[in-house]
Amino acid sequence: MTTFTPDQFVAAQKAGLETLFGLTTKAFEGVEKLVELNLQVAKTTLTEAADTTLAALSVKDAQELLNLQASLLQPSAEKAAAYSRHVYDILAGTNAELTKAAEATLADGQKKVLSLVDSAVKNAPAGTESAVALVKSAVAAANNAYESVHKAAKQATEVAEANFNALTTQAVKATAAPKGRKAA
């Protein structure tokens, strides 16, 4: 039977805490990027609102006001699309970093489990070959299941990103369409 020494237990706890703090740091970096983006957007929006208000106050007739309103529609859609893209990029980047760290931790854990199984196999009493084979089979099945889930999650992420890009492009094009039409 394999037992953990106090040093091994402390090392495992230390590694777990390092992983936790590393993941927490990555998450906070993502939040920090979102806060910076939102502060920049708020600053820009405030400046643009002041400029738009001054422009609206200086119009001389209804047609000029309609032209001003129409000129603001397309840039607003493009800015909203750009903002959405930035948010998506920040979230995707943070998710990729967290996934990478989690995969490294999982790979290390798998190595340790396999090492533990190998150690147990070497020290197993005679007649337990079927139990050892069962444990090895369970470990292999768990690894295969993880790989399948990971592959499916990666494909789902790629599909979601493609859909997001298509939707953003369509939304910007839709706001551009009225520009090309002639007034009746």
N, C-alpha and C positions, 0 to 999 in steps of 0.2 A: 504494500500500500504506500502511495506517495503522500508525503506530508509537507507542508510549507514550514520553513524555518521563520523565526521572527524577522530576520533580515529580508527574506523574500516577501513576506507580508508587507513590511514597511515600504519596500521598493515598489510593490504593486500599487499600494495606496498613493505613493508619491507620483507614480506615472499617471494614475487616474486623475489626480488633482492637476497635474501639469496639462493634461489633455483638456480637462474642464476649463481651466483658466485660459488656455490657448483658444478654445472655441468661443468662450465668452468675449475675449479680446477681438476676435474676428467679427462677431456679431455687433459689438459696439462700434467697430470701424465702419460697418455698413450703415448703422444708425447715424453715425457722425457724417457720413457722406450725404445721407438723405437730408439731414438738418442743414448742412451747407447748401445743398441744392435748393431747398425750400426758402432759406434766407435770401439767396440770390434771386430767386423767382419773385419773392415778396418785394425786394428792393426795386427790381426792374418793373414790376407791375405798378408800384406806387409812382415811379417816374413816368411811365407810360400813361397812367390815369391822369396825372397832372397835365401832361402834354395834350392828351385827348380832350380834356375838359377845356383847356385854353383854346384849342382849335374849334370845339363846338360853340364856345362863347363868341368866337369871331366870325361865324358864318352869317351870311347876309340874307339868305332865303332858304326855303324848304328843299329845293333841288341841291343846293350846296351841302345841306345837312345830310341828305340821302347819299350823295357822292362820298362824303366823309365816312358815313356808316359803312358803305360798300367797300371802301378802301381799307377798313379795319378788319373785315371779315376774314379774308384769306390769311393775313399774318397771324391772326389769333388762332386759327386752326393749325397752322404750321407750328406755332409756339406750343400749343397744347400737345401736338404730336411729338415735338422735340422733348418736352417735359416728360411725357409718358415713356419715351425711349430712354431718357436718362434714368428714370426711376427703375425701369425694367433692367437696364444694364447694371445698376448698382445692386439690385436684388439678385440678379443672375450671377454677378461676380461674387457676391457674398455667399450665395448658395454653393457656388463652385468651390470656394475656399473651404467652407464647412464640410462639403462632401469629400473633398480631398483629404482633409484631416480625419474625418470619420473613417474613410477607407483605409488610411494608414493605420489607424488604431485597430480597426477590424482585422486587417492583415496580420498585425502583430499579435492580436488575440488568437487568431487562427493558428499561427505558428506555435504559440504557447500551448494551445489545446492539443495540437498534433504531437508536440514534444511530450506532453503529459501522457497522452495515449500511448506513444511509443515506449515511454518509461514504464507505464503500467503493463504493457505487453511483455516487455523484457522480464518483468518481475512477477508475471502472472503464474499462478500454480498450474501444474499439468491438469489437463482436462477442461480448461476454460477457453479453449480455442474458439468455440462457437460464440461465446459472449464477447470475446475480443473482436471477432469478425463483425458482430452486430454493432459494436461501438464504432469500429472503423467505417462501416457502411452508413451509420447515422451521421457521422462527421462529414463524409463525402456527400451525402444527400443534402445536408444543411449548406455546404459550400455551393452545390449546384443550384439550390433554391435561391441563395443570395445572388449568385451570378445572373439568374433569370430575372429576378426582381430588379436588379441594378440595370440590366440591359433594357427592360421595359420602361423603367423610369427615365432613362436617358433618351429613348425614342419619344416618349411622351413630352419631354422637355423640348426636344427639337421640333416636334409638331406644334407645340404651343408657341414657340418663338416664331415659326413660319407664319402661323395664323395671326399673331400679334403684328408682325411686319406687314402682312397683307391688309389687315384691318386699318392700320395707321395710314398706309399709302392710299387706300380707298377713301378714307375720311378727308384727307388733304385734297385729293382730286375732286371730291364731291363739293367742297367749298370753292374750288376754282371754277367749276362748271358755270355758275351764274355769271361770272365775269365775261364769258364768251358770248352769252346771249344778248340779243339786242332788245332794248326796251320797246314795248308796244306802243 
